[in-house]
Amino acid sequence: MTAPVRHWATLGENTFVAGTWLLWGVYRVFGRALFRLCLYPVVVWYWAASPVARAASLEYLQRVQAFHGVIGHTPGWRDTLRHFLSFAETLLDKLLAISGRYPFERVRLEGADAVRSTMASGLGAVIVTAHVGCLELCRALADRDGGFALTILVHTAHAEKFNRVLQRLDPGSRVRLLQVSEVGAATAVLLSDCIERGELVAIVGDRVPVRTNRTTTLPFLGVDAQLPVGAYVLAALLQCPLFFMGCVREGAGHVMVYEQLADRVELPRGRRDEAVHKVAQCYARSLEALVRRAPFEWFNFFPFWDQGKTR
C-alpha cells in the first residue's frame, strides 16, 4: 500500500529562532567564514536525518536536469547536499537583508520599470512569487526607490515568530507578514485598502492551499503539478496588475527579476477556470525560467509533484 502524501504544511519549518540568533551572532563577531563552519555540520546532520526532504530534492534536481539540462549531469545524493547547503547560505542573506546590512549595490533589478510605473500611478499590485532564492532582498527596491509598503501573505503560524525576528532586526521595516489560511471577506477588505494606498501584496504560487483545493493542474518541468490559484483570484478581486517576482544569486550578488503577468486579471463567468489556468501557465513559465538560471535555489523540500494527491 502506498503511504499517504503529507501536505507540505505538516512537515514543519525546522527553524529555531534561538538558533537563528546564535548564527547571526557568530556572523556579526567572526564573519561569514566561521558562520559557514558552524552552519555546515548542522546542514549535513539535517540532510542525513531528513529522508523526505532529501528525496524531494533529488526528484526536483532530476527533473530540472531532464527538462533543461542545466546541472550538466544526472543528479545524485551529493547534489542534494549542495541543494541543502545553498538553502543554508541563503539564510544568512535573508538576515542581512532584513537587518539592512546586505550590500544592496550588489542587487541588479531586471524588469522593475513596470512595477515602478504602476506605483507611480498611485495603484498597488499583487506580486506572485515562489520559494526561490532570497525574497527578503525585495528591500533593495525599497531602498533604491524611496520606500514602499509590502504585505506578504503566509500560510503558517511560524509567521509570528519570524515577524518578531524581523522587527528586532529592523524596527522601521514596512514589510509585514500576514498569517492567513484562506482569504476571507475581512482579509480581502484589508488587502483592498493596501492596493488603494499604492502598496504591494505578495503571495507565493508554488504551494497548494492549506485548507482548500483551489488549484489548477499544468506542466511544470515537464510533469503535471498542482498549483494554487489564490494569487490570480486575488488580483482579479482587487482589480490591479499582477507581477511575478523572484530573486536568485548572480555572481557575488543577486538579481531580482520582475515580470508583468497581467495588467488586469479577468475571470469571466463561464470561463473562470480557463482564465485562471492561462494566467497560472504564465507564472509557471516565469518560474521555470528562473530555476533554469539558478537550479539550486528553489527551496521546496517536500514531494512537490504529489502535493495534490490524497494525504
NORLINFEN-V487734 format. One record per pair of residues at least 4 apart in sequence whose ideal C-beta (glycine too) atoms are under 7 Angstrom apart, sorted by the first residue. I is the first residue (numbers start at 0). GAP is how many residues later the second one is. If there is no record, write none. Layout:
I;GAP, I;GAP
//
This chain:
3;306, 3;307, 4;298, 4;301, 4;302, 4;304, 4;305, 4;306, 5;4, 5;5, 5;305, 6;300, 6;304, 7;199, 7;294, 7;299, 8;146, 8;147, 8;201, 10;41, 10;291, 12;143, 12;145, 13;32, 14;5, 14;143, 15;4, 16;4, 16;144, 16;148, 17;4, 18;4, 19;4, 19;145, 20;4, 21;4, 22;4, 22;12, 22;15, 22;16, 23;4, 23;71, 24;4, 25;4, 25;8, 25;9, 25;12, 26;4, 26;5, 26;8, 26;65, 29;4, 30;4, 31;4, 31;60, 32;4, 33;4, 34;4, 34;57, 35;4, 38;4, 38;49, 39;4, 39;45, 40;4, 41;4, 42;4, 42;41, 42;42, 42;45, 43;4, 44;4, 45;4, 46;7, 46;34, 46;37, 49;4, 50;4, 51;4, 51;250, 52;4, 52;248, 52;249, 53;4, 53;26, 54;4, 55;4, 55;245, 55;246, 55;247, 55;248, 56;4, 56;23, 56;26, 56;27, 56;244, 57;4, 57;17, 57;19, 57;22, 58;4, 59;4, 59;238, 59;244, 60;4, 60;10, 60;14, 60;18, 60;19, 60;22, 60;234, 61;4, 61;13, 62;4, 62;158, 62;159, 62;160, 63;4, 63;6, 63;7, 63;157, 63;227, 63;231, 64;4, 64;5, 64;6, 64;9, 64;10, 65;156, 66;154, 66;155, 67;224, 69;222, 69;225, 70;4, 70;8, 70;224, 74;4, 76;4, 77;4, 78;4, 79;4, 80;4, 81;4, 81;214, 82;4, 82;213, 83;4, 84;4, 85;4, 85;210, 85;211, 86;212, 89;4, 89;43, 89;44, 90;4, 91;4, 92;4, 92;9, 92;41, 93;4, 93;40, 93;42, 94;4, 94;74, 95;5, 95;6, 96;5, 96;37, 96;39, 96;40, 96;42, 97;38, 97;68, 97;71, 97;72, 98;70, 98;71, 99;70, 101;35, 103;36, 103;39, 105;146, 105;147, 105;148, 106;30, 106;33, 106;146, 106;147, 106;149, 107;142, 107;145, 107;147, 108;32, 108;147, 109;145, 109;146, 109;147, 109;148, 110;146, 110;147, 110;148, 111;4, 111;29, 111;146, 112;4, 113;4, 113;144, 113;146, 114;4, 114;10, 114;128, 114;143, 115;4, 115;29, 116;4, 117;5, 117;7, 117;123, 118;29, 118;79, 121;76, 122;72, 122;75, 122;117, 123;70, 123;71, 123;73, 123;74, 123;75, 123;76, 123;77, 123;116, 124;75, 124;115, 124;116, 124;117, 124;118, 125;75, 125;77, 125;105, 125;108, 125;109, 125;112, 125;114, 125;116, 126;73, 126;74, 126;75, 126;116, 126;118, 127;75, 127;77, 127;103, 127;114, 127;116, 127;155, 128;6, 128;73, 128;75, 128;76, 128;116, 128;117, 129;74, 129;75, 129;76, 129;116, 129;157, 130;73, 130;75, 130;167, 130;168, 130;169, 131;114, 131;116, 131;158, 131;159, 131;165, 131;166, 131;167, 132;113, 132;114, 132;115, 132;116, 132;121, 132;161, 132;164, 133;113, 133;120, 134;112, 136;110, 136;117, 136;119, 137;12, 138;4, 138;36, 139;4, 139;116, 140;4, 140;115, 141;5, 141;6, 141;32, 146;27, 147;26, 147;51, 147;52, 148;25, 148;50, 149;24, 149;25, 149;49, 149;50, 149;52, 150;25, 150;27, 150;43, 150;48, 150;50, 151;23, 151;25, 151;26, 151;50, 152;25, 152;27, 152;48, 152;49, 152;50, 153;5, 153;23, 153;24, 153;25, 154;25, 154;26, 154;55, 156;22, 157;4, 158;4, 158;18, 158;20, 159;4, 159;19, 160;4, 161;4, 161;15, 162;4, 162;14, 163;4, 164;4, 165;4, 165;7, 166;4, 179;7, 180;29, 180;30, 181;27, 181;29, 181;30, 182;4, 182;5, 182;47, 182;51, 183;4, 184;4, 185;4, 186;4, 187;4, 187;49, 188;4, 189;4, 190;4, 190;10, 190;47, 191;4, 191;46, 192;4, 193;5, 193;7, 194;4, 194;6, 194;43, 194;45, 202;27, 202;28, 202;31, 204;22, 204;23, 204;26, 204;78, 205;21, 205;81, 205;94, 206;21, 207;7, 207;18, 207;20, 207;99, 207;100, 208;5, 208;19, 208;21, 213;14, 213;15, 213;16, 214;11, 214;12, 214;13, 214;14, 214;93, 215;11, 215;13, 215;60, 215;61, 215;64, 216;7, 216;9, 217;6, 217;7, 217;9, 217;59, 217;62, 217;63, 217;66, 218;4, 218;5, 219;5, 219;64, 219;68, 220;67, 222;82, 224;79, 224;80, 225;81, 225;82, 226;53, 226;57, 228;4, 228;47, 228;51, 229;4, 230;4, 231;4, 231;10, 231;33, 231;44, 231;47, 231;48, 232;4, 233;4, 234;5, 234;7, 234;27, 234;30, 235;29, 235;30, 235;31, 238;25, 240;19, 240;21, 240;22, 241;19, 241;20, 241;23, 242;15, 242;16, 242;17, 242;18, 243;15, 243;17, 243;39, 243;42, 244;12, 244;13, 245;11, 245;44, 246;7, 246;9, 247;6, 247;7, 247;42, 247;45, 247;46, 247;49, 248;5, 248;45, 248;48, 249;4, 249;5, 256;33, 258;27, 260;18, 260;21, 260;22, 261;17, 264;14, 265;9, 266;5, 266;8, 266;9, 267;4, 267;7, 270;4, 271;4, 272;4, 273;4, 274;4, 275;4, 276;4, 278;4, 279;4, 280;4, 281;4, 282;4, 283;4, 284;4, 285;4, 286;4, 287;4, 288;4, 289;4, 290;4, 290;7, 299;4, 302;4
//
